[in-house]
Amino acid sequence: MSFFKRLKDKLVGNPAEEEKVVEINEEEVAEQKLDDATEPAQIEAVIDEGEEVEETSVTDSPIETENPVVIENQEQQEVQEVAIVEEPVKEKKPSAWSITQKFKAGLEKTRNSFTSKVNDLVARYRKVDEDFFEELEDLLLQADVGFETVMELMDKLRFEVQRKNIKDTNGIQTIISEKLVEIYEQGEEDLIDLNMQPQGELTVILFVGVNGVGKTTTIGKLAHRLKSQGKTVVLAAGDTFRAGAIDQLQVWGDRVGCEVIKQSEGSDPAAVMYDAIHAAKNRKADVLICDTAGRLQNKVNLMNELEKVHRVISREVPNAPHEVLLALDATTGQNALVQAQTFKEATNVTGIVLTKLDGTAKGGIVLAIRNKLHIPVKFIGLGEKMDDLQPFDAERYVYGLFADGLDKELQNSED
């Protein structure tokens, strides 16, 4: 499948899938009609009972004998209207386009600073030559794409330009986009999927990260996301050292509707995890999300603490934690890469959650983390709303970087 075809399917959805949804909806509509046929009869029975009560206390009149018919007709119409209104609400899900727009809006700052410069570069250079590649290289480095990633991209671009005998800069943004996606994915699939356990078994997700990166907020948003999927979620307040951390998690627990297992400030985090695991098992919860302290002042203490927490969790739940998610602040740029390296040494990080991506002009850090540390970015924060935590998608991400130029090229590639 061509890059354009894949990108368009991501942006607006697959028509074939939409047809399947329509077929399912038609069957549900038929079933709904059968339900509607029985509901008015039940409503009529209730109305008749009410009328009998009224007849015992009020004298009969011609007007009253006509009212039940009018009421019944009104009730039937209201039931049908409710069925018509409620049916699409039940099936309401974020469309492919609405998700794509979140990426576009969330990467606006990076796009305005980075892509505008790329557009200027393309406008100034009508031919693709070595000077063009050198300036493009500088722009990518300024966006914190990372030195190794930029060098790999430049090699791929030079090879592609030579292979296709490309002379001018028309369509060069498409080639850049395609190669960035290739570099990120590197032939791997299902990078964003969480390692969820089968139904009836507890999934344990451990969150790590330094203070101030939005870790607790991200835990709340992920809990909301899992709850919207029908899962029962319990939170463990394992950050017992930072002042206010337990209360902050409790606020999110109340907001999302999740129980928070906690102890007093200064308690042993491993003890909190022990209590939380047993509480989650007793409540037959599907997911336990564990918060941890984010101290980097003393790397040895951090590693010892995380090792102890990990040991307690794995003893109580075999093969747990099933995910170790590292929260990183995208606005810190290359510092986020340093933090990722430190935590990778301290614990087995299985995925990155990149927060505050909407607040930085250095969104290229996503590519640097993936390419240098070989850790997938599983979620990104694209805003402050509850549903602004989105699974990372390389193609939508690259579209968010080059949206203005790609929109024009997508319109010219209907074939």
C-alpha positions as CSV (number, residue, x, y, z in Angstrom):
1,M,0.0,0.0,0.0
2,S,1.4,3.4,-1.0
3,F,2.2,6.0,1.6
4,F,-0.6,8.3,0.3
5,K,-3.2,5.5,0.5
6,R,-2.2,4.6,4.0
7,L,-2.2,8.2,5.1
8,K,-5.6,9.0,3.6
9,D,-7.1,5.9,5.2
10,K,-5.7,7.1,8.6
11,L,-7.1,10.6,8.1
12,V,-10.6,10.0,7.0
13,G,-11.2,6.3,7.7
14,N,-11.7,3.2,5.5
15,P,-14.9,3.3,3.4
16,A,-15.1,-0.5,3.5
17,E,-15.1,-0.4,7.3
18,E,-17.8,2.3,7.2
19,E,-20.0,0.0,5.0
20,K,-19.7,-2.8,7.6
21,V,-20.8,-0.4,10.3
22,V,-23.8,0.6,8.2
23,E,-24.8,-3.0,7.8
24,I,-24.6,-3.6,11.5
25,N,-26.6,-0.5,12.2
26,E,-29.4,-1.7,9.8
27,E,-29.7,-5.0,11.7
28,E,-29.8,-3.1,15.0
29,V,-32.5,-0.8,13.6
30,A,-34.6,-3.8,12.7
31,E,-34.3,-5.1,16.2
32,Q,-35.0,-1.7,17.6
33,K,-38.3,-1.6,15.6
34,L,-39.4,-4.8,17.2
35,D,-38.6,-3.3,20.6
36,D,-40.5,-0.1,19.7
37,A,-43.5,-2.3,18.8
38,T,-43.7,-3.7,22.3
39,E,-42.8,-0.5,24.2
40,P,-45.9,1.5,23.2
41,A,-48.1,-1.3,24.3
42,Q,-46.5,-1.3,27.7
43,I,-46.7,2.4,27.9
44,E,-50.4,2.2,27.0
45,A,-51.0,-0.2,29.8
46,V,-49.4,2.2,32.3
47,I,-51.5,5.1,30.9
48,D,-54.7,3.0,31.1
49,E,-54.0,2.3,34.8
50,G,-53.5,6.0,35.4
51,E,-56.7,6.8,33.6
52,E,-58.7,4.3,35.8
53,V,-57.4,6.1,38.9
54,E,-58.5,9.4,37.4
55,E,-61.9,8.1,36.5
56,T,-62.7,7.2,40.1
57,S,-62.0,10.8,41.3
58,V,-63.1,12.9,38.4
59,T,-66.5,13.0,36.6
60,D,-66.6,11.7,33.1
61,S,-66.8,14.2,30.2
62,P,-66.5,14.0,26.4
63,I,-63.2,15.8,26.6
64,E,-61.7,13.3,29.0
65,T,-62.6,10.3,26.8
66,E,-60.8,11.8,23.9
67,N,-57.6,12.7,25.9
68,P,-56.3,9.1,26.3
69,V,-56.1,8.7,22.6
70,V,-54.2,11.9,22.1
71,I,-51.9,11.0,25.0
72,E,-51.2,7.6,23.6
73,N,-50.4,9.0,20.2
74,Q,-48.1,11.6,21.8
75,E,-46.4,8.9,23.9
76,Q,-45.8,6.7,20.8
77,Q,-44.3,9.6,18.9
78,E,-42.1,10.5,21.9
79,V,-40.9,6.9,22.2
80,Q,-40.1,6.7,18.5
81,E,-38.3,10.1,18.7
82,V,-36.2,9.0,21.7
83,A,-35.3,5.8,19.8
84,I,-34.2,7.8,16.8
85,V,-32.2,10.3,18.9
86,E,-30.5,7.8,21.2
87,E,-29.5,5.3,18.6
88,P,-26.6,7.3,17.1
89,V,-25.5,8.3,20.6
90,K,-24.8,4.7,21.5
91,E,-22.7,4.2,18.4
92,K,-20.9,7.5,18.8
93,K,-17.1,7.0,18.6
94,P,-14.3,9.3,17.7
95,S,-14.0,9.4,13.9
96,A,-10.7,8.9,12.1
97,W,-10.8,12.6,11.0
98,S,-11.5,13.9,14.6
99,I,-8.5,12.0,15.9
100,T,-6.3,13.3,13.1
101,Q,-7.4,16.8,13.9
102,K,-6.3,16.3,17.5
103,F,-2.8,15.5,16.2
104,K,-2.9,18.5,13.9
105,A,-4.0,20.9,16.6
106,G,-1.6,19.4,19.2
107,L,1.4,19.8,17.0
108,E,0.6,23.3,15.9
109,K,3.5,24.9,17.7
110,T,6.0,22.5,16.2
111,R,4.4,22.9,12.8
112,N,4.4,26.7,12.9
113,S,8.1,26.9,13.8
114,F,9.4,23.9,11.9
115,T,7.2,23.3,8.9
116,S,7.0,27.0,8.0
117,K,10.8,27.0,7.8
118,V,10.6,23.9,5.6
119,N,8.1,25.6,3.3
120,D,10.4,28.6,3.1
121,L,13.3,26.3,2.3
122,V,11.3,24.5,-0.5
123,A,10.2,27.9,-1.9
124,R,13.8,29.2,-2.0
125,Y,15.3,26.0,-3.5
126,R,13.6,25.0,-6.7
127,K,16.2,22.3,-7.1
128,V,17.2,19.5,-4.7
129,D,20.9,19.8,-4.2
130,E,23.5,19.5,-1.4
131,D,22.8,23.0,-0.1
132,F,19.1,22.1,0.2
133,F,20.0,19.0,2.2
134,E,22.3,20.9,4.5
135,E,19.7,23.5,5.4
136,L,17.1,20.8,5.9
137,E,19.4,19.0,8.2
138,D,19.8,22.1,10.4
139,L,16.0,22.6,10.6
140,L,15.5,19.0,11.7
141,L,18.2,19.3,14.4
142,Q,16.5,22.5,15.7
143,A,13.2,20.6,16.1
144,D,15.1,18.1,18.4
145,V,14.7,15.2,15.9
146,G,18.1,14.0,17.1
147,F,21.5,13.7,15.4
148,E,21.3,10.0,14.7
149,T,17.8,10.2,13.3
150,V,18.6,13.3,11.1
151,M,21.7,11.5,9.7
152,E,19.6,8.4,8.9
153,L,16.9,10.5,7.3
154,M,19.4,12.4,5.2
155,D,20.9,9.2,3.9
156,K,17.5,7.9,3.0
157,L,16.4,11.1,1.3
158,R,19.6,11.3,-0.8
159,F,19.1,7.7,-1.9
160,E,15.5,8.3,-2.8
161,V,16.2,11.5,-4.7
162,Q,18.9,9.7,-6.7
163,R,16.8,6.6,-7.3
164,K,13.8,8.5,-8.6
165,N,16.0,11.1,-10.3
166,I,14.2,13.9,-8.6
167,K,15.4,17.3,-9.7
168,D,13.0,19.9,-8.1
169,T,11.5,20.3,-4.7
170,N,7.9,19.6,-5.7
171,G,6.6,16.8,-3.5
172,I,9.7,16.7,-1.4
173,Q,7.6,17.0,1.8
174,T,5.8,13.8,0.9
175,I,9.1,12.0,0.6
176,I,10.4,13.4,3.9
177,S,7.1,12.4,5.6
178,E,7.3,8.8,4.3
179,K,10.9,8.4,5.4
180,L,10.2,9.7,8.9
181,V,7.4,7.1,9.3
182,E,9.7,4.4,8.0
183,I,12.4,5.4,10.5
184,Y,10.0,5.4,13.4
185,E,8.3,2.1,12.6
186,Q,11.4,0.2,11.5
187,G,9.3,-2.8,10.4
188,E,7.7,-3.2,13.9
189,E,3.9,-3.4,14.3
190,D,1.5,-2.9,17.2
191,L,3.9,-0.6,19.0
192,I,1.1,1.3,20.8
193,D,-0.9,-1.6,22.1
194,L,-0.8,-2.1,25.9
195,N,0.1,-5.6,27.2
196,M,-3.4,-6.2,28.5
197,Q,-4.1,-9.5,30.2
198,P,-7.0,-11.9,29.4
199,Q,-10.4,-11.1,30.9
200,G,-10.5,-12.1,34.6
201,E,-6.8,-11.5,35.1
202,L,-5.3,-8.3,36.7
203,T,-3.2,-6.1,34.4
204,V,-0.6,-4.0,36.4
205,I,0.7,-0.8,34.8
206,L,3.6,0.9,36.6
207,F,4.2,4.6,35.9
208,V,7.7,6.1,36.3
209,G,9.1,9.6,35.6
210,V,10.5,12.7,37.3
211,N,8.4,15.2,39.2
212,G,6.6,17.8,37.2
213,V,6.3,16.0,33.9
214,G,2.5,15.4,34.3
215,K,2.7,11.8,35.5
216,T,-0.2,11.9,37.9
217,T,-2.4,13.8,35.3
218,T,-1.5,11.2,32.7
219,I,-2.5,8.4,35.1
220,G,-5.9,10.0,35.5
221,K,-6.4,10.3,31.8
222,L,-5.3,6.8,31.1
223,A,-7.7,5.5,33.8
224,H,-10.5,7.5,32.1
225,R,-9.6,5.9,28.8
226,L,-9.6,2.4,30.2
227,K,-12.9,3.0,32.0
228,S,-14.5,4.2,28.8
229,Q,-13.6,0.8,27.4
230,G,-15.6,-0.9,30.1
231,K,-12.7,-1.8,32.4
232,T,-12.6,-1.6,36.2
233,V,-9.5,0.5,37.2
234,V,-7.9,0.9,40.6
235,L,-5.1,3.4,41.3
236,A,-2.1,3.0,43.7
237,A,-0.6,6.1,45.3
238,G,3.0,5.0,45.4
239,D,4.5,8.5,45.3
240,T,4.6,8.9,49.1
241,F,7.5,11.4,49.2
242,R,6.3,14.4,47.2
243,A,4.1,16.7,49.2
244,G,0.6,16.6,47.8
245,A,1.1,13.7,45.4
246,I,-1.3,11.4,47.2
247,D,-4.0,14.1,47.3
248,Q,-3.5,14.9,43.7
249,L,-4.0,11.3,42.7
250,Q,-7.1,11.2,44.9
251,V,-8.5,14.2,43.1
252,W,-8.1,12.4,39.8
253,G,-9.5,9.2,41.2
254,D,-12.6,11.1,42.3
255,R,-12.9,12.8,39.0
256,V,-12.6,9.6,36.9
257,G,-14.5,7.4,39.3
258,C,-11.6,5.1,40.4
259,E,-10.8,3.9,43.9
260,V,-7.3,5.0,45.1
261,I,-5.4,2.8,47.5
262,K,-3.1,4.9,49.6
263,Q,-1.2,5.2,52.9
264,S,0.1,8.1,54.9
265,E,2.8,10.4,53.4
266,G,6.3,9.0,53.8
267,S,5.1,5.3,53.8
268,D,7.0,2.6,52.1
269,P,5.9,2.6,48.4
270,A,6.4,-1.2,48.2
271,A,3.9,-1.6,51.0
272,V,1.4,0.6,49.2
273,M,1.8,-1.6,46.1
274,Y,1.2,-4.7,48.2
275,D,-2.0,-3.3,49.6
276,A,-3.2,-2.1,46.2
277,I,-2.6,-5.4,44.5
278,H,-4.7,-7.3,47.1
279,A,-7.4,-4.6,47.0
280,A,-7.6,-4.8,43.2
281,K,-7.8,-8.6,43.3
282,N,-10.6,-8.5,46.0
283,R,-12.5,-6.0,43.9
284,K,-12.0,-8.1,40.8
285,A,-10.5,-5.1,39.0
286,D,-9.2,-5.4,35.5
287,V,-6.4,-2.9,35.7
288,L,-4.2,-1.5,38.5
289,I,-2.2,1.7,37.7
290,C,0.6,2.4,40.1
291,D,2.2,5.8,40.6
292,T,5.8,6.1,41.8
293,A,8.1,8.7,43.2
294,G,10.0,10.7,40.6
295,R,13.3,11.6,42.3
296,L,16.5,11.7,40.3
297,Q,18.7,13.5,42.8
298,N,20.2,10.2,43.8
299,K,20.1,7.7,41.0
300,V,21.1,4.8,43.4
301,N,18.1,5.4,45.7
302,L,15.8,5.6,42.7
303,M,17.0,2.3,41.3
304,N,16.8,0.6,44.7
305,E,13.3,1.9,45.3
306,L,12.0,0.9,41.8
307,E,13.6,-2.6,42.1
308,K,11.9,-3.1,45.4
309,V,8.5,-2.0,44.0
310,H,9.0,-4.2,41.0
311,R,10.0,-7.2,43.2
312,V,6.8,-6.9,45.3
313,I,4.6,-6.6,42.3
314,S,6.1,-9.5,40.4
315,R,5.8,-11.7,43.6
316,E,2.1,-11.0,44.0
317,V,1.2,-11.1,40.3
318,P,3.3,-13.4,38.1
319,N,4.9,-11.6,35.1
320,A,3.8,-8.2,36.4
321,P,4.2,-5.3,35.9
322,H,2.9,-5.9,32.4
323,E,3.7,-2.4,31.4
324,V,6.3,0.1,32.7
325,L,5.4,3.5,31.2
326,L,7.8,6.4,31.4
327,A,6.2,9.8,31.4
328,L,8.3,12.5,29.7
329,D,7.7,16.2,29.3
330,A,8.1,17.0,25.6
331,T,8.8,20.7,26.3
332,T,12.2,19.7,27.8
333,G,13.5,18.5,24.5
334,Q,16.8,16.7,24.7
335,N,16.6,16.6,28.5
336,A,13.7,14.2,28.0
337,L,16.1,11.9,26.1
338,V,18.5,12.0,29.1
339,Q,15.7,11.1,31.5
340,A,14.6,8.3,29.3
341,Q,18.1,6.9,29.3
342,T,18.4,7.1,33.1
343,F,15.1,5.3,33.7
344,K,15.8,2.7,31.1
345,E,18.9,1.8,33.1
346,A,16.9,1.8,36.4
347,T,13.9,-0.3,35.2
348,N,12.6,-2.2,32.2
349,V,10.7,0.6,30.5
350,T,8.3,-0.8,27.9
351,G,6.8,2.4,26.6
352,I,6.9,6.2,26.7
353,V,4.1,8.6,27.4
354,L,5.1,12.0,26.0
355,T,3.2,14.7,27.8
356,K,2.6,18.4,26.9
357,L,3.4,17.9,23.2
358,D,0.9,20.6,22.4
359,G,3.0,23.1,24.4
360,T,6.4,22.7,22.6
361,A,7.9,23.6,19.3
362,K,10.3,20.7,19.6
363,G,7.9,17.9,18.8
364,G,10.7,16.0,16.9
365,I,11.8,14.6,20.2
366,V,9.4,11.7,19.5
367,L,11.6,10.4,16.7
368,A,14.8,10.9,18.7
369,I,13.5,8.8,21.6
370,R,12.3,6.0,19.4
371,N,15.4,5.9,17.2
372,K,18.0,6.2,19.9
373,L,16.5,4.2,22.8
374,H,14.3,1.8,20.8
375,I,11.4,2.4,23.2
376,P,8.0,2.9,21.5
377,V,6.0,6.1,22.3
378,K,2.7,4.6,23.3
379,F,0.7,7.7,24.2
380,I,1.1,11.4,23.7
381,G,-0.6,14.3,25.4
382,L,-2.2,16.7,23.0
383,G,-4.0,19.0,25.4
384,E,-5.5,19.4,28.8
385,K,-8.9,17.7,28.2
386,M,-9.7,14.3,29.6
387,D,-9.6,12.6,26.1
388,D,-6.5,14.5,24.8
389,L,-4.3,11.5,25.8
390,Q,-4.1,9.7,22.4
391,P,-2.4,6.5,21.3
392,F,0.7,7.4,19.3
393,D,0.3,7.0,15.6
394,A,3.4,7.6,13.4
395,E,1.5,8.5,10.3
396,R,-0.9,11.0,12.1
397,Y,2.1,12.4,13.9
398,V,4.0,13.1,10.7
399,Y,0.8,14.5,9.2
400,G,0.6,16.9,12.2
401,L,4.1,18.1,11.4
402,F,3.5,18.7,7.7
403,A,-0.2,19.2,7.6
404,D,-0.3,22.3,5.5
405,G,1.9,21.0,2.7
406,L,0.5,17.5,2.8
407,D,-3.1,18.7,2.6
408,K,-2.3,20.3,-0.8
409,E,-0.5,17.2,-2.0
410,L,-3.3,14.9,-0.8
411,Q,-5.8,16.8,-2.8
412,N,-3.7,16.2,-5.9
413,S,-3.4,12.5,-5.4
414,E,-6.9,11.1,-5.7
415,D,-5.6,8.3,-7.9
